[in-house]
Amino acid sequence: MKKLKIGIAGLGRAFAVMIPTFRDPRIEVVAAADPRPEALQQFKRDFGGQACSSMEALCKTGIDAVYIATPHQFHAQHCEVACSYKKHVLVEKPMALSLAECRGMIAAAKKAGVHLIVGHSHSFDAPVLRARKLIDGGRYGAVKMITAVNFTDFLYRPRRPEELDTARGGGAVFNQAAHQVDIVRLLAGGKTKSVRSMTGAWDSARPTEGAYSALLVFENGVFASLTYSGYAHFDSDEFTGWIGEMGQKKDRSSYGTARKSLRGDELDLKTKKNYGGPAFKSPRFKHHQHFGVLIVSCEKADLRPLPEGVMVYADGEKRLDPLPAPRIPRAEVVDELYDAVVSGKPPLHSGPWAMATMEVCLAMLRSAREGKDIPLANQTALPT
């Protein structure tokens, strides 16, 4: 079996939650670039890989692909550097901060003849993919409506200043809507036609969007409502048996700890908890990941992806379509990357797909500002 040699650009939280995924036997992590010496030292201890001082140095280490997990405002630049060295790219969501940047990334990958995949987003999650498979089977009829709801402590996790600045890719829409939009686009199966949304920014000490609600209308007639709050009050994991977003079992008695943890030096706290810091804890996931409550209403059933499978509420039955526990968290990301690079299979989460998701997210921000429906023009349908 060919091993795919991966270089890591950015050793922050996104990389930390991907560490178990990169233990996949199909992957060999060989090098990393990050400005923090403590993170590079931790990387060398964990992976025995090469520490690099720049993207250019990383791309000269003999890798096949780069996983870009740098701050959002650098995604486009770092993708284009990787493509200039003819390296395949797996870039974290959000793809970029503008459609112009997205187009530049797509053009750079096409010119270099390499694959560009955007993820992880929760549309990679096995229960979501199983729901899509159930829809494709035809037993429950066509999708008609999708409801997505998630309440978290997102806004009160330790943040750098740019993470609280929408113009630099901060806030709930850039960070969290990319998940929900990707999920509903995958399940709706069609092109998004228009968006109407409202956003909320209710804490002057954290001056970015902490909440949103949006209505997406698709060309095939499906409509989807998306609601998200990151204000650390109600926790919608209460509806999933206290299994958290990353598949971890949560302590229901820990209410309020996110806000309390921010007392003191927030940047110092983030540094200590980050990869390479003295308070870093390697993530442990036992269940499939999820992104809150998700209900797909078809003609003959409602489908609800859960950490252990998909609940089916049909005309004459109520049952769980179970999934085995994940052997490797987010293995679906490796599946898509490996199949694209090694087998030449076109990826689902390609540059054009991700740009369509970003168009919806940007339209949500615009709709909230202007108070009107926003038509869309850069959408892609689900590949057949």
Phi and psi in degrees as a GROMACS rama.xvg file:
@    title "Ramachandran Plot"
@    xaxis  label "Phi"
@    yaxis  label "Psi"
@TYPE xy
-70.5109  134.882  LYS-2
-96.4193  136.082  LYS-3
-89.3152  120.267  LEU-4
-86.5551  121.623  LYS-5
-115.277  138.772  ILE-6
-110.34  143.823  GLY-7
-107.724  125.198  ILE-8
-108.192  101.413  ALA-9
103.634  114.291  GLY-10
-110.084  44.5331  LEU-11
-94.2096  -152.567  GLY-12
-62.518  -41.939  ARG-13
-58.2875  -44.3162  ALA-14
-64.41  -40.2296  PHE-15
-58.3089  -41.0096  ALA-16
-79.6485  -10.7687  VAL-17
-92.5884  -7.17764  MET-18
-54.613  -48.7867  ILE-19
-60.1455  -33.0235  PRO-20
-65.0498  -40.0244  THR-21
-76.5874  2.17276  PHE-22
-84.5433  -0.946441  ARG-23
-54.9675  133.805  ASP-24
-63.1388  -14.2511  PRO-25
-81.3993  -8.63863  ARG-26
-114.816  140.364  ILE-27
-126.69  112.387  GLU-28
-85.5847  116.758  VAL-29
-115.125  -17.1735  VAL-30
-159.808  159.837  ALA-31
-150.414  152.741  ALA-32
-128.483  132.521  ALA-33
-163.161  146.087  ASP-34
-76.2401  -9.42031  PRO-35
-95.7257  115.44  ARG-36
-58.1811  -36.6902  PRO-37
-66.2826  -32.5656  GLU-38
-70.1697  -41.377  ALA-39
-65.2478  -37.0424  LEU-40
-65.4677  -42.2588  GLN-41
-62.6844  -41.0766  GLN-42
-60.7465  -44.0739  PHE-43
-63.6412  -36.9948  LYS-44
-68.0328  -40.2725  ARG-45
-78.3532  -38.6727  ASP-46
-117.3  -12.621  PHE-47
65.6678  21.9246  GLY-48
-91.4872  178.379  GLY-49
-87.5638  135.258  GLN-50
-93.4756  129.972  ALA-51
-121.201  153.051  CYS-52
-96.294  -7.59824  SER-53
-158.61  165.761  SER-54
-61.2  -41.3288  MET-55
-61.7047  -44.3923  GLU-56
-63.2549  -39.4446  ALA-57
-60.1554  -41.3377  LEU-58
-73.6685  -8.87844  CYS-59
-98.0408  11.0612  LYS-60
-96.1265  8.78333  THR-61
85.3407  18.7017  GLY-62
-78.9983  159.098  ILE-63
-91.598  -33.9739  ASP-64
-147.338  156.427  ALA-65
-116.415  131.409  VAL-66
-95.783  113.197  TYR-67
-97.4042  110.515  ILE-68
-128.336  34.7106  ALA-69
-80.8955  169.817  THR-70
-53.129  149.992  PRO-71
-53.302  -38.4582  HIS-72
-68.2444  -10.4285  GLN-73
-103.761  -2.20385  PHE-74
-57.5785  -47.8179  HIS-75
-63.8066  -47.732  ALA-76
-60.9573  -46.5584  GLN-77
-70.4752  -33.1571  HIS-78
-63.1948  -44.2171  CYS-79
-67.8526  -33.4801  GLU-80
-63.7726  -47.6008  VAL-81
-59.7188  -42.6114  ALA-82
-65.5071  -33.9518  CYS-83
-64.1771  -23.6871  SER-84
-96.5119  9.13133  TYR-85
60.6779  42.4354  LYS-86
-103.533  136.158  LYS-87
-63.8788  154.406  HIS-88
-128.697  128.44  VAL-89
-113.794  112.246  LEU-90
-115.826  137.763  VAL-91
-64.6223  153.652  GLU-92
-74.0519  154.836  LYS-93
-70.4869  149.369  PRO-94
-52.2735  -47.8932  MET-95
-165.151  -174.408  ALA-96
-104.397  -2.27652  LEU-97
-152.752  159.364  SER-98
-67.9069  -31.3914  LEU-99
-62.8382  -41.8966  ALA-100
-64.2144  -41.6732  GLU-101
-59.6252  -44.9122  CYS-102
-63.0065  -38.9263  ARG-103
-63.0434  -39.3937  GLY-104
-65.7385  -44.2684  MET-105
-62.1134  -44.0104  ILE-106
-64.1837  -39.6773  ALA-107
-64.9169  -41.4236  ALA-108
-66.4686  -41.1947  ALA-109
-63.9038  -44.2866  LYS-110
-61.5707  -38.4298  LYS-111
-82.7131  -13.1579  ALA-112
71.9994  33.8076  GLY-113
-119.518  163.555  VAL-114
-86.7803  142.16  HIS-115
-121.566  117.11  LEU-116
-122.874  138.043  ILE-117
-112.088  119.992  VAL-118
173.098  166.81  GLY-119
-80.4458  136.309  HIS-120
-124.56  162.899  SER-121
-73.3258  -1.23327  HIS-122
-74.0045  -9.09228  SER-123
-78.83  -16.9243  PHE-124
-58.5985  138.038  ASP-125
-57.4825  -41.4004  ALA-126
-63.7181  -34.4628  PRO-127
-67.3655  -43.5582  VAL-128
-64.8581  -35.7667  LEU-129
-65.5866  -40.1097  ARG-130
-60.0312  -41.0645  ALA-131
-61.9405  -38.7182  ARG-132
-66.1438  -39.6925  LYS-133
-63.7778  -39.4527  LEU-134
-63.1211  -46.1321  ILE-135
-63.2472  -26.824  ASP-136
-65.6507  -21.1359  GLY-137
84.5231  -8.32448  GLY-138
-64.0613  -31.097  ARG-139
-105.732  9.27995  TYR-140
78.2516  -174.549  GLY-141
-76.6761  151.672  ALA-142
-69.1079  137.238  VAL-143
-119.453  -36.7892  LYS-144
-150.979  145.989  MET-145
-130.459  136.046  ILE-146
-121.947  123.853  THR-147
-129.094  124.761  ALA-148
-136.626  131.587  VAL-149
-146.861  127.143  ASN-150
-122.428  122.29  PHE-151
-138.362  -172.872  THR-152
-107.056  25.9693  ASP-153
-47.9259  -47.7378  PHE-154
-71.7062  -15.6333  LEU-155
-111.246  20.1495  TYR-156
-84.0434  151.756  ARG-157
-55.9489  131.896  PRO-158
-130.33  146.94  ARG-159
-79.7889  160.744  ARG-160
-55.0707  -40.609  PRO-161
-68.5687  -19.8204  GLU-162
-73.9009  -11.4857  GLU-163
-110.127  17.4595  LEU-164
-124.553  108.594  ASP-165
-58.0462  -38.1134  THR-166
-61.928  -24.5618  ALA-167
-105.604  20.434  ARG-168
91.1555  15.0639  GLY-169
-89.7574  174.837  GLY-170
93.3895  169.744  GLY-171
-69.4093  -31.3326  ALA-172
-69.7332  -52.333  VAL-173
-62.6433  -38.8081  PHE-174
-86.5111  -40.4725  ASN-175
-109.371  -35.9836  GLN-176
-62.7044  -29.1104  ALA-177
-56.8264  -35.1547  ALA-178
-66.7316  -55.6325  HIS-179
-62.8207  -42.0447  GLN-180
-63.0931  -44.367  VAL-181
-60.2033  -41.9067  ASP-182
-62.1752  -52.0397  ILE-183
-69.4985  -32.0307  VAL-184
-64.3237  -41.7444  ARG-185
-62.4017  -42.8351  LEU-186
-81.0877  -31.1101  LEU-187
-72.0694  -30.0127  ALA-188
75.8114  4.19027  GLY-189
-131.754  -176.18  GLY-190
-85.113  135.989  LYS-191
-71.7362  129.492  THR-192
-94.2186  -41.1434  LYS-193
-155.65  162.186  SER-194
-135.006  137.208  VAL-195
-130.514  130.563  ARG-196
-148.433  164.774  SER-197
-132.714  148.315  MET-198
-126.264  157.65  THR-199
-125.71  134.156  GLY-200
-133.834  93.9429  ALA-201
-109.494  1.90222  TRP-202
-126.32  109.244  ASP-203
-64.7538  -20.5233  SER-204
-77.8835  -13.4061  ALA-205
-135.237  77.0077  ARG-206
-80.7335  62.9175  PRO-207
-146.586  174.239  THR-208
-65.8695  124.274  GLU-209
-107.351  -7.87371  GLY-210
-153.406  157.537  ALA-211
-157.994  160.014  TYR-212
-141.688  134.812  SER-213
-143.283  149.928  ALA-214
-117.02  119.949  LEU-215
-105.835  130.571  LEU-216
-113.522  132.022  VAL-217
-105.317  156.196  PHE-218
-63.0874  -25.9876  GLU-219
-87.7024  7.45672  ASN-220
95.9066  -10.4472  GLY-221
-67.2981  142.382  VAL-222
-127.301  145.47  PHE-223
-133.918  132.624  ALA-224
-106.282  132.592  SER-225
-121.692  125.866  LEU-226
-130.653  134.474  THR-227
-144.139  138.488  TYR-228
-137.379  131.632  SER-229
-112.922  26.7892  GLY-230
-88.6649  11.5949  TYR-231
60.1008  37.8431  ALA-232
-110.57  -99.1961  HIS-233
-63.3768  143.413  PHE-234
-118.852  111.171  ASP-235
-71.2884  -5.03958  SER-236
-65.7081  -12.4339  ASP-237
-58.3958  -28.1772  GLU-238
-86.1201  -5.46595  PHE-239
-120.258  32.1752  THR-240
66.8961  27.3126  GLY-241
58.387  36.1325  TRP-242
-96.4154  123.173  ILE-243
-77.7391  172.938  GLY-244
-51.8657  -38.8258  GLU-245
-87.8338  7.69159  MET-246
87.5133  11.9507  GLY-247
-94.6907  148.184  GLN-248
-75.1964  131.155  LYS-249
-104.259  151.163  LYS-250
-89.9642  109.409  ASP-251
-67.4225  -14.8752  ARG-252
-85.6158  1.21688  SER-253
-89.685  18.2834  SER-254
-54.6171  133.317  TYR-255
89.9747  -3.62099  GLY-256
-69.1003  -29.1528  THR-257
-62.2666  -50.417  ALA-258
-64.1354  -42.413  ARG-259
-62.8374  -33.887  LYS-260
-68.4334  -17.9537  SER-261
-82.3269  -4.40369  LEU-262
-70.725  122.71  ARG-263
113.185  -156.019  GLY-264
-82.7818  105.274  ASP-265
-66.0067  -42.5046  GLU-266
-64.6692  -38.805  LEU-267
-63.9278  -41.0531  ASP-268
-62.9855  -43.7602  LEU-269
-63.1075  -42.3314  LYS-270
-61.5958  -43.043  THR-271
-66.5584  -36.3296  LYS-272
-84.2321  -14.6537  LYS-273
-73.9366  166.124  ASN-274
-55  128.431  TYR-275
93.1474  -13.3093  GLY-276
-83.3835  162.857  GLY-277
-67.1982  -21.565  PRO-278
-102.845  9.30254  ALA-279
-67.1376  134.655  PHE-280
-122.383  126.866  LYS-281
-65.3552  129.124  SER-282
-67.6325  145.186  PRO-283
-128.423  117.814  ARG-284
-119.694  133.357  PHE-285
-114.05  -21.5313  LYS-286
-118.17  168.862  HIS-287
-67.3023  148.364  HIS-288
-79.2996  163.066  GLN-289
-154.199  174.448  HIS-290
-136.871  60.9774  PHE-291
83.6576  -160.437  GLY-292
-82.1469  129.922  VAL-293
-138.591  121.611  LEU-294
-127.508  123.232  ILE-295
-105.947  111.947  VAL-296
-93.6325  111.894  SER-297
-101.401  177.174  CYS-298
-61.7991  -34.3919  GLU-299
-122.262  7.49171  LYS-300
-170.003  155.655  ALA-301
-103.198  135.456  ASP-302
-114.421  132.36  LEU-303
-128.918  101.376  ARG-304
-61.7725  136.358  PRO-305
-134.153  166.925  LEU-306
-60.053  -18.0596  PRO-307
-112.778  4.04497  GLU-308
153.443  -150.724  GLY-309
-127.04  120.899  VAL-310
-77.7345  134.394  MET-311
-115.373  119.729  VAL-312
-111.727  90.5029  TYR-313
-103.583  -177.89  ALA-314
-57.0199  -41.9051  ASP-315
-125.889  17.987  GLY-316
-154.514  154.254  GLU-317
-135.9  116.75  LYS-318
-151.931  159.324  ARG-319
-97.7747  125.102  LEU-320
-89.8074  98.9662  ASP-321
-78.7702  156.272  PRO-322
-122.257  142.057  LEU-323
-66.0161  152.801  PRO-324
-58.7698  144.859  ALA-325
-67.8031  131.279  PRO-326
-75.1012  -40.7142  ARG-327
-130.229  120.464  ILE-328
-59.1647  140.107  PRO-329
59.7809  28.7579  ARG-330
-58.9863  -24.828  ALA-331
-63.0416  -28.0024  GLU-332
-66.6496  -44.8251  VAL-333
-65.2223  -39.3677  VAL-334
-53.0435  -49.2176  ASP-335
-69.4852  -42.7118  GLU-336
-66.3307  -47.1068  LEU-337
-63.9708  -45.6141  TYR-338
-62.6436  -35.0916  ASP-339
-70.6055  -49.5196  ALA-340
-74.8535  -44.1584  VAL-341
-87.5421  -38.9836  VAL-342
-106.437  -6.42025  SER-343
74.1168  18.4052  GLY-344
-79.6963  125.928  LYS-345
-59.6561  129.947  PRO-346
-76.1427  151.271  PRO-347
-71.2161  -48.5339  LEU-348
-86.0611  57.6058  HIS-349
-79.2514  176.658  SER-350
-56.8603  -51.2298  GLY-351
-60.724  -37.9067  PRO-352
-61.8543  -47.5307  TRP-353
-68.0857  -34.4276  ALA-354
-64.0476  -36.4231  MET-355
-64.3613  -38.9585  ALA-356
-63.2105  -43.1018  THR-357
-66.3704  -32.9132  MET-358
-61.0488  -40.5274  GLU-359
-64.5123  -45.0909  VAL-360
-61.7463  -44.523  CYS-361
-64.666  -35.3957  LEU-362
-67.4293  -32.1963  ALA-363
-62.3888  -45.1874  MET-364
-63.0668  -42.8415  LEU-365
-67.2316  -42.7266  ARG-366
-60.5336  -40.7072  SER-367
-64.739  -37.3305  ALA-368
-70.0173  -41.9625  ARG-369
-98.2399  -12.201  GLU-370
66.9894  40.1378  GLY-371
-152.095  166.296  LYS-372
-66.875  142.645  ASP-373
-116.664  117.172  ILE-374
-75.6963  153.338  PRO-375
-116.691  149.962  LEU-376
-134.878  0.158857  ALA-377
-125.533  38.6515  ASN-378
-90.8054  151.51  GLN-379
-124.816  142.896  THR-380
-82.0236  163.097  ALA-381
-64.8369  127.704  LEU-382
-58.3875  144.829  PRO-383
